[in-house]
Amino acid sequence: MKILFIGGTGNISGDCAERLQSKGHEIHILSRGRSTVPAGMTAVIADRKDPAGMRRALQGSRAEIVINFLGYELSDIRLDFELFHESVRQYIFISSATVYLKPPPFLPITEATPKGNPFWDYAQKKLACEEWLLRARAENGFPATIVRPSHTYSRRWIPNPLSSSSYTFAARLEAGKPVFVPDDGENPWTLTAASDFAVGLAGLVGTEKAIGEAFHITSDEVLTWNQIVAEIAAALGVKSAQVVKVPTDSICEVAPQMTGSLKGDKSHPGVFDNSKIKRFVPEFSGHKPFRVGVRESVAWLRAHPEQQNLNPKMDALCDAVIGAWQGKHTSR
């Protein structure tokens, strides 16, 4: 099948494109052209935020499957409907598990868990896109499938509570500098390898019974933030990590930009029931343990230092959060 990725060179989408290519599909990737498209895939150059450019780039293109990794606003979804509703066999919208109600009313989280994240506009926009697509399905037969990843990492990421797309957290551990975890660090959390996520997504592609359905795709392994940091430190060869436990409210007071990602996600339990995706895609297992995955990420990023994306602002933020908390604690 001819499959169009809207965004196909990112943290999750890259593994998904490779998985589907290995199954013999024809892969086209729409991006701004800043990243190299893997061999055997076709680059489609356009800016997601330029509707006229999108129309020109996709003129005459009749993809059977469209997988949208870059849908954040209703305008994105409406444009896709305009471009594809007459020809596409299946439109897969990559949403987010952050759309579920926070804190979750019960565990594990299932696709039937109430939705509505009061803390994060990112999650609210994703949910608005989902609801628009489901209405388009009901009213116009638009063949939409919704997929919700949670905290997912590839070899280019070392997932952590600060900034997973940057090596900054790992670099601090390597340098013997302190890092923080929210609250007491015992919040249960799920990390999923992108290569595992790709198995679940690929199994939904072209599956007619998945149209009109929503799925989350995550690992079954649950770790606390304390355990996650310990695994990162072990992968780095750091024997004694300095971990400071800071209340979420205190973190957000110093760094309000983290309110969405913490109060709207990482400071609440992230434990998922994957029964639904396993029914639809029996080969999905989410089998790669974080202990293995994080070592792969560390090895790859050390071999590709140009991809580490060190972020001085995140480094300074970490110092500010820890300094404020320790200063407050010491002054008592």
N, C-alpha and C positions, 0 to 999 in steps of 0.2 A: 504494500500500500504506500501511497505518497503521503508522508506525514510532515506537516509544517509545525515547527516549534517557534513560538513567539518568545524569544529568549531561550537559547539552547546551549550556552557556554558557561552557565553559572554553577554555583555550588551544588545544586541538586540536578539541574537540567542537563548538565554535561554527562553525568552517569546515565540518565534516562535516554538521551539521544544515542549513546554508545550501545546501550542494551537493545534498543529497537533496531539499530543498524545491524547488530549481530544476528537479529532474527530475519534479516533479509529485506527490511523495509527501506524505502527511498526517503532519506532525511533531508529536509530543507530547514535552514535556521535563519530566522529573521532577527537581525541585530543591527546595532549602529556601526559594526565593522571594527570595533576596538579590540576584539579578541579573534584569534585565528580559529576558523572552523576546521574541525578534524578532517583528515583525508577521507574522501569518499562521500562527504556531505556537501550540499550545495548552499552557499551563502546567499541570503537575500538581504540587501543593505537598505535599511530604512530606520527612521527614528520613531519609536512607539508613540511619541507625543506629537507627531506630525501627521495628521489624518490624510492630507493631500499626498504626502510622500508615501504613506502606507498604501494608498490606492494605486499610485503609479507602480510601486515595487511589486504589488501582487496582481496587477492587471493580467488576466489570462491564466493565472495560477488556479488550479482546481485541485487543491489538496483534499484527500478523502478524510483525513483526520487533522484537526488543529488542536495543539496543546498550548495553552496560554499560561506561561510562567510570569508574565508581566502585566497582570490585570490588577490595578489598585483603585481605580476610579470608575464610576458608572459610565463615564464617557468612553473609557477603554472598551467596556463590554458592549456598549451600543454600537461602536464602530465595528467591532468584530461581527456583531449580528448583521449589520449592513453588508459587510464584505463576504460573509460565508453562509448565510442562512439558506441560500438557494442551492448550494452545492455540497456542503460538508455532510459527511456521513456521521461524524461524531465530533463534538467540541468538548474538550476536557479543560475545565477551569481549575487551576491550581490555587486553591484558597489557603486556609490556615486553621490549625486546631485552636488558635487563639479566639476563634469565634464563639467557642463554648463559654457558658456563664462562668464568671470568676467571682468568688471561689466556687469550684464545682459542687453541686448539691449532693453528689454521691460519687463513689469510686467503685470500679474503674469507669472512666468516661467511655460512653458508647455514642454512636451516631444519633441516638435518641435523647442524649443529654440536652437540657435546655440551652439555648444560645443567647448571647447578649453579654458583651464584655464592657463593663462600665468605665474601664480605666484607660483603654487604648484606642485611639482613633484609627490606627491601622486595622485592628480587628473589626471595628465597626464598618469600615469601608469594604472590607472583604465580605462581611455578612450582607451588606447592601447589594454587592455584586451577585452573591449567591441567590438572594431572593429575586433579583431581577431576572436571572437566568431561569429559575424555576417557573416564574410567571411566563416567560417566553416559551418554555417547554409546554406549559398547560394551554396557552392561548394560541401558539403558532406552530407547535410541534418541533421547536428547535431542539436538536439532539444533544443536550448538555449533560455532562457528567461532572460532578464536583469531587475534588480530591483535596484532603486537608493534611498536609505534613505538619508535624510538630518540630521539635528542635532536631534538625537533620544536618549532618556534616559529611563532607567529602574529605579527600586527602589534603585539600587546601585549607581546611578549617580545623582548629582545635577548640571544640565547643567549651564555653565557660560562661559565668554570669556577667562578665564585663563586656566583651565584644568578640564574638566567635570568629568574625571574618578577619581579625587581626591577630598576629603572633604576639602582641603586646603582653597578654596575660602569661604566656609561656616564657617570654623573655624576662619578665620580672622574676619568675620562679628560678630561672637559670642564673640570674644575677644575685640571688639571695634576698630579693626585695619582697616585702609582704604583699599579699593579695587579700581580697575580702570575699566572703560568702554572705548571702542574705540570712538574717536571723541567726538561728543556731546551726545552720548548715544541714539540718536533718530533713529538709523538705524532700519527699520522694519525687524523682524526676526521670524522664525517659529521653535517651539520646539514640538516634537512628542513623545508621550508615546510609549514605546516599545510594550505594550499590545495592543495598537491601530494598530501599524505597523503590528503586528502579524496577525491581522484579514485580512488585505489586502494581505499579503504574502500567508497565508493559502488558501485564495480564488483563488489564481493563481495556486496552486499546482494541477497537473493533468489536467489542463485546456488546451486542445489542441490549442484553438484559441489564447492562450497567447504565444505560441512558435513563436520565431522570433520577438517578440515585446519587447519594453522597457517601464518601468513604474517608476515614482517616487511615493512614498507613504509617505505623510506627513499630519500633522494636517492642518486644515483651519484657526486656530487661529493665528493671527499675533500680536506680542508684540514688543515694542522697548526694547533695552537693559536696559534702565532706568526702564521700567516696570518690566522686568524680575528680575533685582536685588531687586526691591522693593518687589516682590512676595517672593523671596528667604528670604529676611530679615523678612518679616511677618511670614513665615513658621517657621523660627528659633526663633521667639519671640523677634527680635531685633527692638527696636522702632526707633532708629536713626542711620541709616547706613551712614558711611562715604564713599562717592563715588567720585572719582576723574576722571574727563573727560580728556583723554589724546589723542592727535592726533595719528592716526594709524602710520604715519611715525615716530613719536617720540618713540612709543612703539617698533617698529621694529629696530630702531637705537640702542636702549639699549638691546633688546632681539631679535636678527635676527632670532632665531629659531622659532619665532611666525609669521614670514612673510607669510608662506604658509597658516596657519590657519586664519590669519586676512585678508591680501590682496587677498588671494585666496578663502575667504569664509566669515567670520563673519563681516567684515566691509562693505560688500555689501548687498543690500536688498535680503532677502530670503523669497519670497512670491510665493506660488505655486498654480497652477490650478490642482486640483485632479480629474477632470472630467473623465479622461481615466480610472484610477483605479476603480472609482465608476461605470463606465459602465461595466467593466469586473467582478467586485466584488460588487454587490449591497449592501451587508451587511456592507461594510466598510464605516465608518463615521468619524473616527478620532475625537471622541466626548469628550475625557477627557481633560478638561481645565488644563492649567499649574498650576493654583491656587490649584487644587486638587492633581495633580500629584506630585508637589514639596513637598507638605505636607506628602504624602505617602513616598517619598524618605527620607525626614528628619527623620520621625518616624522610618523607617527601619534602617537607618544608625546609629541613636542614640542607637537603640536596638542591633546593631551589630558593635560595635566600631572597632572590628578587621578587618572589611571590609572598613574602612574609607580611607585607602590608603593615609594618610597624607604625603605630599611631601615637605621636607624642601627646596629643590631647587626651587620649585614653589613659596614658601613663600618668599624666598630671591629675586626671580625675580620680584615679585610684589612690594617689597620694593624698588628695584633698579629702576624700571620704574617710580614709583610715585616720588621717591626722585629726579631723574634726571629731570623730568618735573617740579616739584615744585621749584627745584633749578634754573632751567633756567628761569622760570616765575618770581621768586623773584629777580633775578639779573638784570632784565630789568629796 
